Amino acid sequence: MPRHRRWLPLLVVLIAGLIAGGSGALSAPRARAADILPAQVYFHETGHHLGGDFLTAWQANGGLMTFGYPLSEPFVEDGMLVQYFERARFEHHPQFAGTRYVVQATLLGNWVAERMRQSPPFQPLPPDTGTGGDPDRLFFPETGHSLAYGFKHYWETHGGLYVFGYPISEEFTENGRTVQYFERARFEWHPEHRGTEFEILLGRLGADYAAARGVNIAPVPKAAGAISAFPGLLDPAWGKAIRTGDGAVIGVVTGDSLNIRSAPRLNAPVVGTTYRRHPVIIRGIVEGDPVDGVPVWYQIGDGRYLAAVWVRPLVPTAPPRTYGGKWVDVNLSTFYAVAYEGSRPVYAAIITAGRDGKTPVGVFNVMYRVRNETMDSATVGIPKGHPGYYHLENVQFTQYFKSGGYALHQNYWTPPWAFGGFGSNGCVGLLLPDAEWFWNFLSIGSVVAIHY
């Protein structure tokens, strides 16, 4: 199998929250944000609705390119609420309410593979197989199977164990195609689409399971109040967007400035403002006042909403290399600091960086940290009276990574709308919430990789 290829996002991620099932009409948004009902989207292609946290999970984790269209309405099967998609089946597990595991994807890979368990690709390898020192190979003693090259890269960068489960086979040829089975999915290589987003596809296991169980997938009428699927929802880039550790997805603002409102209504109080290229964490999708014809808003926190039409997926630029553990990639071309856990991005912040090439480039480690300090340039050789002199009090969450005073830290003296460019004396400046997040994420010794 090729070692290098472009990857179609196939991320079967589970997301916390209560499911709003059924296809009943939605009421208009009410006065209190807490009372707003989830948006319900209708897909004319299959004649089914998608709403609540099923909708949030579908969009946040690849949407159409990952799961395909919904094939059914939510209904009770095997004693639980489920919904079928072309490539997946979502389940509601109320015993895990309040965690991401309240919604789980059915182990369809196990179901399909059951009839093939005795065939050679599914036979476990010896427990001491290991990797033979090959960095492009992983071995899982839990199932006795390995993962290598292209499939390994895809597995690692699109959710890994949590999303796909362990591999339950080796790579092999099935119906003339290279495939590999996992507990929740089947990876398929499509060389006829080499170099396109269709080169790797997720097997249509949801449709197969629906057919095997005789599920009625006949279309239903569009519910009163439901909205038709809109282009922003169907953007395949959502499958490549950064996902946080708790299953939310990160978008990026496309307007020069965008008001954050207390409810998804144009007359709701403004509770904040965000700016072009600033990341936002999307935690829910709700119906609200139309903006440019799209009556959908993203919930980014309690009582905090943005018009969906002004937000697109935040897809990170691949770093030159990855590191183990928790580390940060600082890109001086995009002006984003992206937090990684191994090869998986989990957070992004817009930054300020050193003008005139003052931010050092290279691979560093956090040396020491100061929770709250006064920064005086005299301590790094720029005395009072010098044009570059500065004296800054109450600078929060400073993490030094190079001698000479180079650090990640809060930058309160640059206005938020000016972030995303050069303007510091060499440090990597962060907005306060981002500085605090990285303070809690990194520790002494964590890698800070800086590059253009």
Stockholm file with secondary structure:
# STOCKHOLM 1.0

chainA/1-452         MPRHRRWLPLLVVLIAGLIAGGSGALSAPRARAADILPAQVYFHETGHHLGGDFLTAWQANGGLMTFGYPLSEPFVEDGMLVQYFERARFEHHPQFAGTRYVVQATLLGNWVAERMRQSPPFQPLPPDTGTGGDPDRLFFPETGHSLAYGFKHYWETHGGLYVFGYPISEEFTENGRTVQYFERARFEWHPEHRGTEFEILLGRLGADYAAARGVNIAPVPKAAGAISAFPGLLDPAWGKAIRTGDGAVIGVVTGDSLNIRSAPRLNAPVVGTTYRRHPVIIRGIVEGDPVDGVPVWYQIGDGRYLAAVWVRPLVPTAPPRTYGGKWVDVNLSTFYAVAYEGSRPVYAAIITAGRDGKTPVGVFNVMYRVRNETMDSATVGIPKGHPGYYHLENVQFTQYFKSGGYALHQNYWTPPWAFGGFGSNGCVGLLLPDAEWFWNFLSIGSVVAIHY
#=GR chainA/1-452 SS CCSCCCCCCCCCCCCCSCCCCSCCCCCCCCSSGGGCCBCEEEETTTTEEEEHHHHHHHHHTTHHHHHCSBCSCCEEETTEEEEEBSSCEEEECGGGTTSGGGEEECCHHHHHHGGGTTSGGGSCCCTTCCCTTCTTEEEETTTTEEEEHHHHHHHHHTTHHHHHCSBCSCCEEETTEEEEEBSSCEEEECGGGTTSTTSEEECCHHHHHHHHTTCCCCCCCCCTTCEECCHHHHCGGGGGSCBCTTSCEEEEECSSEEEEESSSSTTSCEEEEEETTCEEEECEEEEEEEETTEEEEEEEETTEEEEGGGEEECCCCCCSCCCSSEEEEEETTTTEEEEEETTEEEEEEEEEEEGGGTSCCEEEECCEEEEEEEEEGGGGTCCTTSTTCCEEEEEEEEEEEETTTEEEEECCSSCGGGCSEEEESSSEEECHHHHHHHHHHCCTTCEEEEEC
#=GC SS_cons         CCSCCCCCCCCCCCCCSCCCCSCCCCCCCCSSGGGCCBCEEEETTTTEEEEHHHHHHHHHTTHHHHHCSBCSCCEEETTEEEEEBSSCEEEECGGGTTSGGGEEECCHHHHHHGGGTTSGGGSCCCTTCCCTTCTTEEEETTTTEEEEHHHHHHHHHTTHHHHHCSBCSCCEEETTEEEEEBSSCEEEECGGGTTSTTSEEECCHHHHHHHHTTCCCCCCCCCTTCEECCHHHHCGGGGGSCBCTTSCEEEEECSSEEEEESSSSTTSCEEEEEETTCEEEECEEEEEEEETTEEEEEEEETTEEEEGGGEEECCCCCCSCCCSSEEEEEETTTTEEEEEETTEEEEEEEEEEEGGGTSCCEEEECCEEEEEEEEEGGGGTCCTTSTTCCEEEEEEEEEEEETTTEEEEECCSSCGGGCSEEEESSSEEECHHHHHHHHHHCCTTCEEEEEC
//
